């Protein structure tokens, strides 16, 4: 016995673990050991058998997978609903017969489909037939330069910017998003779409803007009907 203890004293836990991994038939030859192995129960003070602990670990893993599956289903449903609302919005824009009606419908339907508290749109350098429309009201040169400088939508709490005053209730805006309108990424902006919310966390600098970029691109394509043709 003392010689066996002496040999064991020279082994580390890693040595034992390595031996068991490299000797897969060990527990087949000594199956009785598995029934006698007891482990601490992480959910209580009592010890449990190895088989019981394995069952608990498997149950926890299954529960984790179930939660992930439910999250995937929920996200899929949310994405499908979002895609449907985007489809309805674009369809409504395509059905507008008179370009003069486009800006108002674009804003109102956008608010309705995506529950946006406030929204507004301004265009500049529009075609002569539309220069008297409310959407073509004056915009400062500084605001135009700022719109052109945006490579992605701005999201944040800069509520003192000129574009906030285009909204129905500027004082009630705690966060906003500014979407530049342009023919292509390399083109200067010809307009700006403003989204405002009383919720300071609705539009933040850390949020993803992929969906807002898509909204800006679709809005840009729709309102080009008010720009000079051939530009």
C-alpha positions in Angstrom: 0.0 0.0 0.0 2.8 2.4 0.9 4.4 1.8 -2.5 1.2 2.6 -4.2 0.7 5.8 -2.2 4.2 6.8 -3.0 3.6 6.4 -6.8 0.3 8.4 -6.5 2.1 11.2 -4.6 4.2 11.8 -7.7 1.1 12.3 -9.9 -0.7 15.5 -10.3 -4.5 15.9 -11.1 -3.4 16.8 -14.7 -1.5 13.5 -15.0 -4.5 11.6 -13.8 -6.9 13.5 -16.2 -4.4 12.9 -19.1 -4.3 9.2 -18.4 -8.0 8.9 -18.3 -8.4 10.8 -21.6 -5.7 8.6 -23.2 -7.2 5.4 -21.8 -10.9 5.4 -22.9 -11.4 1.7 -21.9 -10.5 2.4 -18.2 -14.1 2.9 -17.1 -15.3 0.0 -19.1 -13.0 -2.2 -17.2 -13.8 -0.5 -13.9 -17.5 0.4 -14.3 -18.2 0.0 -10.6 -16.1 3.2 -10.0 -18.7 5.4 -11.8 -21.4 4.4 -9.4 -19.3 5.3 -6.5 -18.1 8.7 -7.8 -19.9 11.6 -6.0 -19.7 15.3 -6.9 -20.8 18.4 -5.1 -24.2 19.6 -6.1 -24.0 23.3 -7.3 -27.6 23.7 -6.3 -27.4 22.4 -2.8 -25.1 21.0 0.0 -25.7 17.3 -0.7 -23.4 15.3 -3.0 -24.8 13.6 -6.1 -23.6 10.8 -8.2 -21.7 11.3 -11.4 -24.7 10.2 -13.5 -26.9 12.6 -11.7 -24.5 15.5 -12.2 -24.2 14.6 -15.9 -28.0 14.6 -16.2 -28.2 18.0 -14.5 -25.5 19.4 -16.8 -27.4 18.0 -19.8 -30.7 19.5 -18.5 -29.0 22.9 -18.1 -27.6 22.7 -21.6 -31.0 21.8 -23.1 -32.6 24.7 -21.2 -29.9 27.1 -22.6 -30.5 25.8 -26.1 -34.3 26.2 -25.7 -33.8 29.9 -24.6 -31.6 30.5 -27.6 -34.1 28.9 -29.9 -36.9 31.1 -28.4 -34.7 34.2 -28.9 -34.1 33.3 -32.5 -37.8 32.7 -33.1 -38.7 36.1 -31.4 -36.0 37.9 -33.5 -37.3 36.2 -36.6 -40.8 37.3 -35.9 -39.7 40.9 -35.2 -37.6 41.0 -38.4 -40.6 39.7 -40.4 -42.9 42.3 -38.9 -40.3 45.1 -39.6 -39.9 43.9 -43.2 -43.7 43.9 -43.7 -44.0 47.5 -42.4 -41.1 48.6 -44.6 -42.9 46.9 -47.6 -46.1 48.7 -46.8 -44.4 52.1 -46.5 -42.5 51.7 -49.8 -45.7 50.5 -51.6 -47.6 53.6 -50.4 -44.8 55.8 -51.8 -44.9 54.1 -55.1 -48.7 54.6 -55.4 -48.6 58.4 -55.0 -49.7 59.9 -58.3 -48.8 63.6 -57.6 -45.2 64.3 -56.5 -46.5 67.2 -54.4 -48.1 64.7 -52.0 -45.0 62.6 -51.6 -43.2 64.5 -48.7 -46.3 64.6 -46.4 -47.2 61.0 -47.1 -43.6 59.9 -46.7 -43.4 61.5 -43.2 -46.9 60.6 -42.0 -46.7 56.9 -43.1 -43.2 56.6 -41.8 -44.4 57.8 -38.4 -47.4 55.4 -38.5 -45.5 52.3 -39.6 -42.6 52.7 -37.3 -44.1 54.5 -34.3 -42.0 57.6 -34.7 -43.3 60.4 -32.5 -42.1 63.3 -34.8 -40.7 63.5 -38.2 -40.0 66.2 -40.9 -38.4 66.5 -44.3 -36.8 69.3 -46.2 -35.4 69.4 -49.7 -33.4 72.0 -51.5 -32.5 72.6 -55.2 -35.9 71.2 -56.2 -37.4 71.6 -59.7 -39.1 75.0 -60.4 -42.6 73.4 -60.2 -42.1 72.5 -56.5 -40.2 75.5 -55.2 -43.3 76.9 -53.6 -44.1 73.7 -51.7 -43.6 73.6 -47.9 -40.9 70.9 -48.2 -38.8 73.4 -50.1 -38.8 76.0 -47.4 -35.4 77.7 -46.8 -32.5 75.7 -45.3 -29.3 77.4 -44.2 -26.1 76.8 -46.1 -24.6 75.4 -42.9 -27.3 72.9 -42.5 -26.9 71.8 -46.1 -23.2 71.3 -45.6 -23.8 69.3 -42.5 -26.2 67.1 -44.3 -23.7 66.4 -47.1 -21.0 65.7 -44.5 -23.0 62.8 -43.0 -21.8 59.5 -44.4 -24.3 57.7 -42.1 -27.4 58.8 -40.2 -26.6 61.0 -37.2 -28.1 59.7 -33.9 -27.9 61.6 -30.7 -29.2 64.3 -28.5 -28.0 67.4 -30.4 -31.4 68.9 -30.1 -30.4 72.5 -30.7 -29.6 71.9 -34.3 -31.6 73.8 -36.9 -33.4 70.8 -38.3 -35.1 70.1 -34.9 -37.1 73.3 -35.5 -38.7 71.7 -38.5 -40.6 69.3 -36.2 -44.0 69.9 -34.8 -42.9 70.1 -31.2 -39.2 70.9 -31.1 -39.2 71.4 -27.3 -40.4 67.8 -26.8 -37.4 66.2 -28.5 -34.8 64.4 -26.3 -33.1 62.4 -29.1 -33.1 62.6 -32.9 -31.8 61.0 -36.0 -30.8 62.9 -39.1 -30.9 61.0 -42.4 -29.2 62.7 -45.4 -31.0 62.3 -48.7 -28.9 61.9 -51.8 -28.8 60.2 -55.2 -25.8 58.1 -54.3 -23.2 57.9 -51.6 -20.8 60.1 -53.6 -23.4 62.8 -54.3 -24.1 65.9 -52.2 -27.2 65.8 -50.1 -30.3 67.4 -51.6 -32.4 67.0 -48.4 -32.7 65.8 -44.9 -35.1 63.6 -43.1 -35.5 64.3 -39.3 -36.8 61.8 -36.8 -37.4 63.0 -33.2 -38.4 61.3 -30.0 -39.1 62.4 -26.4 -37.2 59.2 -25.3 -33.4 60.1 -24.8 -32.6 56.4 -25.5 -34.5 56.1 -28.8 -31.7 57.5 -30.9 -28.1 57.2 -29.5 -24.6 57.3 -31.0 -24.1 53.6 -30.1 -27.1 52.3 -31.9 -26.8 50.4 -35.2 -27.9 52.5 -38.2 -28.3 49.9 -40.9 -32.0 50.1 -40.9 -31.9 53.9 -40.9 -29.6 53.9 -43.8 -32.1 51.8 -45.7 -34.9 54.2 -44.8 -32.8 57.1 -46.0 -32.0 55.4 -49.3 -35.7 54.6 -50.0 -36.8 58.1 -49.0 -34.1 59.6 -51.3 -35.3 57.5 -54.2 -38.9 58.5 -53.7 -38.4 62.2 -53.5 -36.1 62.5 -56.5 -39.4 63.0 -58.4 -39.3 66.6 -57.0 -35.8 67.3 -58.3 -34.9 68.6 -61.7 -35.0 65.8 -64.2 -31.7 64.7 -65.8 -29.6 65.8 -62.8 
